[in-house]
Amino acid sequence: MTQPQSRIRRSFGDLSERALAFWLLVPAALLLGLVALYPVGRLLYTSLFRRRLTDETGNSPVFVGFQNFVQAFSDERFWTALWNTLLIVLVTVPGALVVGLLLALLANLPFRVKWPIRLGLLLPWALPLVFAGLIFRWFFDSQYGVINDVIVRLGGERLLWVTTPELLFWAICLSIIWKSSSFVALILLAGLQVIPKELYESAAVDGANRWQSFWRITLPLLIPAILVAAIFRTITAFQTFDIPFAMQNGGSSFETLAMYVRTMSIENLNFGYGSALAVLMFLISFVVTLVYLRYVRGADD
Amino acid sequence: MKKLFWLLVAVLLASTALAQQTRLRVFVGGQQRPDVMRKIFDLYQSRNPGVRVDVEVGGATSDQQQQYLTTVLASRDPSIDVILIDVIRPAQYLASRWADTIDKYLPAASRQELLRRYLPAYSQANVINGQLVALPAFADAMFLYYRADLLEKYGFKPPTTWDEAIQQAQTILQREGNPNLNGIGFIGAPAEGTVCTFLLPIWAAGGDVTNAQGQFSLTVEQAQRALQFWVGLMDQKVSPPNMAEKPQDTIRSEMQAGRWVFGTLFAYAWNRFQNDADSQVKGKIGVVPLPAFAGGRQASCLGGWQWTVSDFSRNKAQAHRLVRFLSSPEVSKILAIEASNLPVFPALYRDADILKVNPWFGQALPVVQAARARPQHPRYAEISEAIRVTTNQVLARQKTPEQGAREIVTRLQAIYGGR
């Protein structure tokens, strides 16, 4: 058992601690450079060129400076997509937090058999986003969907969920909340389980009811976990793509920023402008991540 | 020891034989009958022992296949040699330099000779800026499928004008009183087929997206009348209010379940209606050319698939030989019999073996010959998006036909203007 250790000591023995640290970090740095820095750098580079695979600039890109970005700022479709993405964030992040908190509280109840509810929590999280989108597409189908079936049985009128913009937006939000609240619930459940039981016991001794102990103990102590969940959820909400894409049969009546980037690059083959849009999306994600990093560092102090 | 030596020699010989074999990889979409294609490749392999053909099966719709191919070809991946592409794509493949043009392997005289044998629409679709980008695999066009049993019950003949079709649908729906039966099914989801839906009334009225010189010529008025026609079908209750939800294959499967009197669909539907195990309409479906508009002419939308050689292939010469075989009358006949794909050679529409399986091919030739092609343009993807998404929004009543028409014309003008 000691052999590998001694071999390491032999080959790294003469290195100073600093040099050793350097060599041990090289593989990770290379990997990070290859899968994160290089593509992002390449994206920034492409965003400064006119490059369309549908004409001669596909093989010989023309440098245009920041023209693609100027174009984006006067592109109505970009602003609409950005606004739609913001709306998704504003509705689905709080939505997922509320539903996730309820689910976590439910899962934290002292049931004798815990696995069915935990499995129920994990399943939506484990399901690929596109599948969730396709499933909800069927739920909201005007003719065969279960939602309209319930509405009709209750004496209502069939609604054209997928093709009426206002209804489509809420259908998309509902699907995203269903899909993402289990992730929130998992984080909050972990947070709930580290709250010491003694606190509840002494609160009960002091005559606090359940409602009071929830507001005075559970919620304040859960705030770090809620923040972590909110930040993760916000980052992914800014990247929303799969569910609205799958729910519209590939159409784009309701288009998020990520959907617009895809249409521009993969479908229209306009890689220069598509890259510029992706850079703008990257900047937004970057800012949200900075907020997250600042929070994590704050929590360490 | 001696045995071992001979075994080694045998293995060595076998492996060099394998190494000499050319392996070609062919990309085929999930809806283009990969099972039938495999049989055709087996036939080619048996005649060309030096070649092995592998099939790679892609997504079900033209858009899904192209998304995958875009990532493969934009990264210059040499793994695919031959690709089956939609009739709308040759211009973009040439502009992106993804296709190794066929001309290099064909003297000009024999190219002329070869192209003369195909249906003219396909020789035109595959020649872009004078270069032969691909060769046709099979033809396709839109037809009007109808419930022969229902039309007969009420004494109707298959309609030749849309007004007739609307009247027949109204009468049948009213008298049948079946809430699950709908009148006229047309493609309305924001998918590629909806581009045909938009263009059909425009072609029938004598218009098109471009004029004979290839300049943009569509007017707002033409576009508005086309959109108004389809919205009108919903207003007159011969089509249900949720047409914006329906891609082609939904109409096909609903018609197969007996839920439509009429359906405007491409040729593949026939085989499904007749042969699918779950078909409720076996022997009850008739098919005729799409009806004409009052004061206009009949028009159909040209479909069909083409074989092209990837410019990144490492076996181009062998790939070209394979493509020549795949675009031959022999293969066209196999595809017609086994997959009910319309042939690309006019003579095959009178072939007795084919007519035995597809009796309606006899009437299909004039439809394919008169079918109109969607715009040929390197930026077709953007043209398609502008048309199908806006048409879908008009059908969903998010926009009026006038707003939709203005938007389509403005966006297409920008694309044709190079913006």
Interface residues (C-beta under 8 A of the other chain):
Chain A: R52 L53 T54 D55 G58 N59 D141 S142 Q143 L160 V162 T163 T164 P165 Q248 N249 G250 G251 S252 S253 T263 I266 E267 N268 L269 F271
Chain B: D63 Q66 Q67 T70 T71 A74 Q92 A95 S96 R97 A189 P190 A191 P240 P241 N242 A244 E245 P247 P378 R379 A381 E382 E385 R388 V389 N392 Q393 L395 A396 Q398
